[in-house]
Amino acid sequence: MKKNIIYNGDCTEILTKKIEENSIDLVFADPPYNLSGNGLHWKGNKTGGDWFMVNEEWDKMTAPEYMQFTRKWIAGCHKALKNNGAIYIACSYHNIGEVMIVLKQLDYKINNIITWYKTNAMPNMTRRVFTHATEFVIWAVKGSGWTFNYEKIKEINPEKQKDGTDKQMRDFWEMPLVQGKERLRGEDGKALHPTQKPEEMLKRIIIASSNEGDVVLDPFMGSGTTAFVAQKYGRNFIGIEREKKYVEATKKRLGL
Ligand SMILES: C[S@@+](CC[C@H](N)C(=O)[O-])C[C@H]1O[C@@H](n2cnc3c(N)ncnc32)[C@H](O)[C@@H]1O
């Protein structure tokens, strides 16, 4: 099986056609949350310039379509994972229900639901609900022999004990939405990808649940964050992405 490659196509097909069964150590998946469609935007926002809610064609499905899609790609990852493999799935209140149901139906064991507290979350435009400032990352495993590099995770935990020694990492991660130098920009200067994930998030996941030389798969590669961090820490990667422009951007990011 080819490694260190980005496939351009639909992950539900590529997972079955190109990825060998029981070959993957770790999956990170940041699927469409199915939240697009209402076209919310805030022109002239004073704090960070014009703001547009994610509004992408790949993110618009009916509820039954979304359930079916979720089942299909998570089942594809299940087949691809080794028996001691792990999957981390990013989600929000929009899709955590569907993801959890499918994981349970496929007999995955849920190890953690990590809360990502977005320290620079967007303001609430409707003023009718509490401001959403969290997303989740579900960590589930296929069998009982999963990898967890406990000591390494303690070492990289930015939180320390009062005496300065390493501290266990909790399932509550404070980090900002990607901005500044880390945010990839297109030729027009605008954010290249609407949902680029923080490298710090992938660093924690990859260090916790894989070892050097392992294979990390991302079925929704986007701007290539998973592959970039996997490469940095000596892991092999396989990425899948539907949109050609993101595949090209990822290749550039990785120096491929
Ligand atoms: C939420 S974004 C992932 C962002 C990524 N984590 C990053 O850091 O840039 C989801 C990505 O999945 C892609 N996508 C949507 N449906 C797909 C499918 N069926 N197969 C492969 N890619 C898909 C979209 O084009 C989008 O780039």
The ligand as an SDF file (V2000), in Angstrom:
LIG
                    3D

 27 29  0  0  0  0  0  0  0  0999 V2000
  -13.7490   20.0540    8.0920 C   0  0  0  0  0  0  0  0  0  0  0  0
  -12.7300   20.0680    6.7210 S   0  0  0  0  0  0  0  0  0  0  0  0
  -11.1730   19.4210    7.2660 C   0  0  0  0  0  0  0  0  0  0  0  0
  -10.1730   20.4820    7.6390 C   0  0  0  0  0  0  0  0  0  0  0  0
   -8.8070   19.9440    8.0490 C   0  0  0  0  0  0  0  0  0  0  0  0
   -8.8490   19.2400    9.3030 N   0  0  0  0  0  0  0  0  0  0  0  0
   -7.7540   21.0500    8.1390 C   0  0  0  0  0  0  0  0  0  0  0  0
   -7.0640   21.1810    9.1610 O   0  0  0  0  0  0  0  0  0  0  0  0
   -7.6250   21.7980    7.1580 O   0  0  0  0  0  0  0  0  0  0  0  0
  -13.4210   18.7730    5.7810 C   0  0  0  0  0  0  0  0  0  0  0  0
  -12.7660   18.5470    4.4200 C   0  0  0  0  0  0  0  0  0  0  0  0
  -13.2970   17.3310    3.8740 O   0  0  0  0  0  0  0  0  0  0  0  0
  -13.4930   17.4760    2.4760 C   0  0  0  0  0  0  0  0  0  0  0  0
  -14.5370   16.5000    2.1340 N   0  0  0  0  0  0  0  0  0  0  0  0
  -15.8790   16.6070    2.2990 C   0  0  0  0  0  0  0  0  0  0  0  0
  -16.5070   15.4750    1.9410 N   0  0  0  0  0  0  0  0  0  0  0  0
  -15.5230   14.6160    1.5690 C   0  0  0  0  0  0  0  0  0  0  0  0
  -15.5220   13.2630    1.1050 C   0  0  0  0  0  0  0  0  0  0  0  0
  -16.6530   12.5710    0.9550 N   0  0  0  0  0  0  0  0  0  0  0  0
  -14.3310   12.6810    0.8250 N   0  0  0  0  0  0  0  0  0  0  0  0
  -13.1570   13.3700    0.9700 C   0  0  0  0  0  0  0  0  0  0  0  0
  -13.1080   14.6540    1.3910 N   0  0  0  0  0  0  0  0  0  0  0  0
  -14.2670   15.2630    1.6870 C   0  0  0  0  0  0  0  0  0  0  0  0
  -13.8500   18.9360    2.2840 C   0  0  0  0  0  0  0  0  0  0  0  0
  -13.5110   19.3680    0.9880 O   0  0  0  0  0  0  0  0  0  0  0  0
  -13.0470   19.6310    3.3850 C   0  0  0  0  0  0  0  0  0  0  0  0
  -11.8190   20.1070    2.8900 O   0  0  0  0  0  0  0  0  0  0  0  0
  1  2  1  0
  2  3  1  0
  2 10  1  0
  3  4  1  0
  4  5  1  0
  5  6  1  0
  5  7  1  0
  7  8  2  0
  7  9  1  0
 10 11  1  0
 11 12  1  0
 11 26  1  0
 12 13  1  0
 13 14  1  0
 13 24  1  0
 14 15  1  0
 14 23  1  0
 15 16  2  0
 16 17  1  0
 17 18  1  0
 17 23  2  0
 18 19  1  0
 18 20  2  0
 20 21  1  0
 21 22  2  0
 22 23  1  0
 24 25  1  0
 24 26  1  0
 26 27  1  0
M  CHG  2   2   1   9  -1
M  END
$$$$
